[in-house]
């Protein structure tokens, strides 16, 4: 089998979770049989990515015929360019719905930006160790909030139920509780504190 017949370039025309069919321009654009898609890990640790129809791919065909082989991967071209033209990105993932996951080496920034929902589930704890956590938006906690240092509020703090504190509460607004408010420490407020 000639080396030119072993390594071929083509376009994906159909996909399954495990395989894809490819049309090769040098074979009258006839579709191949199902070609297996190479992936880094398939045993106890597994990885899976999905090729899009129309993707340009490089294929390794087995010497027993042009119908069996592997898809080595896809590649960029002038007609299908890379999503970012920057060497500062150590990796960048862009999905069809506009979700971006990337790491920028220059700014040392890891970014997840999605129009959808982000779900994190852990059977044990989730630890975040950093100087400051900034959250823009509302925060809903379906469980117990435990604070070992102070809580500083710059707006209205409203609670329904019990709040147990072992540190200091400092607020420039109001604290309104529909249940009990138990604090082992100081409460400093320039506004009013209302308890139900």
C-alpha positions as CSV (number, residue, x, y, z in Angstrom):
1,X,0.0,0.0,0.0
2,X,1.4,3.4,-1.0
3,X,2.2,5.9,1.8
4,X,-0.1,8.4,0.1
5,X,-2.9,5.8,0.6
6,X,-2.1,5.3,4.2
7,X,-2.3,9.0,5.3
8,X,-5.2,10.8,3.8
9,X,-7.0,14.1,4.3
10,X,-10.8,14.4,4.1
11,X,-14.0,15.9,5.4
12,X,-16.3,14.3,8.0
13,X,-19.7,13.6,6.6
14,X,-21.3,11.6,9.5
15,X,-20.5,10.9,13.1
16,X,-21.3,8.6,16.0
17,X,-19.9,8.9,19.6
18,X,-17.1,6.5,18.6
19,X,-16.6,6.8,14.9
20,X,-17.0,9.0,11.8
21,X,-17.3,8.6,8.1
22,X,-15.0,10.7,5.9
23,X,-15.1,11.7,2.2
24,X,-11.7,11.9,0.5
25,X,-11.3,14.3,-2.5
26,X,-8.7,12.0,-4.1
27,X,-11.3,9.1,-4.0
28,X,-14.1,10.8,-5.9
29,X,-15.5,12.0,-2.5
30,X,-16.8,8.5,-1.8
31,X,-17.5,8.1,2.0
32,X,-15.4,5.7,4.0
33,X,-16.7,3.1,6.3
34,X,-16.8,4.0,10.0
35,X,-13.3,5.2,11.0
36,X,-12.4,5.0,14.7
37,X,-11.6,8.4,16.3
38,X,-8.3,8.4,18.3
39,X,-8.6,9.7,21.9
40,X,-5.9,10.0,24.6
41,X,-7.5,7.6,27.2
42,X,-10.1,4.9,26.9
43,X,-9.7,2.6,29.9
44,X,-10.2,3.5,33.6
45,X,-9.7,7.2,32.8
46,X,-11.6,8.3,29.7
47,X,-11.8,11.3,27.4
48,X,-14.3,12.0,24.7
49,X,-14.6,14.7,22.1
50,X,-17.1,15.0,19.2
51,X,-16.1,15.9,15.7
52,X,-18.5,18.2,13.8
53,X,-19.8,17.3,10.4
54,X,-17.7,19.3,7.9
55,X,-14.5,19.0,10.0
56,X,-11.2,18.6,8.0
57,X,-9.4,15.5,9.4
58,X,-6.2,13.6,8.9
59,X,-6.7,9.8,8.7
60,X,-4.4,6.8,9.0
61,X,-5.8,4.0,6.8
62,X,-4.9,0.3,7.5
63,X,-2.9,-1.5,4.7
64,X,-5.5,-4.1,4.3
65,X,-7.7,-1.7,2.3
66,X,-9.0,1.8,2.2
67,X,-12.2,1.0,4.2
68,X,-10.6,0.6,7.7
69,X,-8.5,3.1,9.6
70,X,-8.4,5.8,12.3
71,X,-9.1,9.5,12.4
72,X,-5.9,11.0,13.9
73,X,-7.4,14.5,14.4
74,X,-8.7,17.6,12.8
75,X,-6.7,20.7,11.7
76,X,-7.3,24.4,10.9
77,X,-7.1,26.0,7.5
78,X,-7.9,29.3,5.8
79,X,-11.5,28.2,5.4
80,X,-11.8,27.0,9.0
81,X,-9.4,29.2,11.1
82,X,-8.4,28.8,14.7
83,X,-10.7,30.7,17.2
84,X,-8.0,32.9,18.6
85,X,-4.8,34.1,17.0
86,X,-2.6,34.4,20.1
87,X,0.3,32.5,21.5
88,X,-0.6,33.6,25.0
89,X,-3.3,31.0,25.3
90,X,-2.0,27.7,26.5
91,X,-5.4,26.2,25.6
92,X,-8.7,27.6,24.3
93,X,-11.9,25.7,23.8
94,X,-14.8,27.2,21.8
95,X,-18.1,25.3,21.5
96,X,-20.9,25.7,19.0
97,X,-23.1,27.6,21.5
98,X,-20.3,30.2,22.2
99,X,-18.9,28.7,25.4
100,X,-15.3,29.6,26.0
101,X,-12.8,27.8,28.3
102,X,-9.3,29.0,28.2
103,X,-6.1,29.8,30.1
104,X,-4.1,32.9,29.3
105,X,-0.4,32.6,30.2
106,X,0.3,36.3,29.9
107,X,-2.5,37.5,32.3
108,X,-2.5,34.2,34.3
109,X,-6.2,34.0,33.9
110,X,-8.4,30.9,33.7
111,X,-11.7,31.8,32.1
112,X,-15.0,29.9,31.8
113,X,-17.7,31.9,29.9
114,X,-20.9,30.2,28.9
115,X,-24.4,31.2,27.9
116,X,-25.7,28.1,29.8
117,X,-25.4,26.7,33.3
118,X,-22.3,25.6,35.2
119,X,-22.7,22.6,37.5
120,X,-20.1,21.5,40.1
121,X,-20.9,18.3,42.1
122,X,-18.6,16.8,44.7
123,X,-19.2,13.9,47.1
124,X,-16.9,15.6,49.6
125,X,-15.8,19.2,50.1
126,X,-15.1,22.0,47.5
127,X,-12.2,24.1,48.7
128,X,-11.5,27.6,47.4
129,X,-8.2,29.2,48.7
130,X,-7.7,32.7,47.5
131,X,-7.5,36.3,49.0
132,X,-10.9,37.5,47.7
133,X,-13.9,35.8,46.1
134,X,-16.0,38.3,44.0
135,X,-19.6,37.3,43.1
136,X,-21.8,39.5,40.9
137,X,-25.4,38.4,41.3
138,X,-27.6,36.8,43.9
139,X,-26.4,33.9,46.0
140,X,-28.7,31.1,47.1
141,X,-27.5,28.7,49.8
142,X,-29.5,25.5,50.5
143,X,-27.8,24.6,53.7
144,X,-25.9,26.0,56.6
145,X,-23.6,29.1,56.2
146,X,-20.7,28.9,58.7
147,X,-18.5,32.0,59.0
148,X,-15.5,31.8,61.3
149,X,-14.5,35.5,60.9
150,X,-16.6,38.6,60.4
151,X,-19.4,39.4,57.9
152,X,-19.3,43.0,56.5
153,X,-22.5,44.1,54.8
154,X,-22.9,47.3,52.7
155,X,-26.5,46.9,52.1
156,X,-29.7,45.2,53.4
157,X,-29.2,41.8,55.1
158,X,-32.5,39.9,55.4
159,X,-32.8,36.5,57.0
160,X,-35.6,34.0,57.6
161,X,-34.5,31.4,60.2
162,X,-31.6,31.2,62.6
163,X,-28.2,32.8,62.1
164,X,-25.4,31.7,64.3
165,X,-22.2,33.8,64.3
166,X,-18.9,33.3,66.1
167,X,-17.3,36.5,64.8
168,X,-18.3,40.1,64.2
169,X,-21.1,41.5,62.1
170,X,-20.5,45.0,60.7
171,X,-23.1,46.6,58.6
172,X,-23.9,50.1,57.2
173,X,-27.5,49.1,56.5
174,X,-30.2,47.1,58.2
175,X,-30.3,43.6,59.5
176,X,-33.8,42.0,59.5
177,X,-34.3,38.5,60.7
178,X,-37.6,36.6,60.6
179,X,-36.3,34.1,63.2
180,X,-33.6,34.1,65.9
181,X,-30.3,35.9,65.5
182,X,-27.6,34.5,67.7
183,X,-24.1,36.1,67.8
184,X,-21.1,35.2,69.9
185,X,-19.3,38.4,69.4
186,X,-20.0,42.0,68.5
187,X,-22.6,43.5,66.1
188,X,-21.7,47.0,64.8
189,X,-24.4,48.7,62.9
190,X,-25.0,52.2,61.7
191,X,-28.6,51.3,60.7
192,X,-31.3,49.3,62.5
193,X,-31.4,45.7,63.5
194,X,-34.9,44.1,63.4
195,X,-35.6,40.6,64.7
196,X,-38.7,38.6,64.4
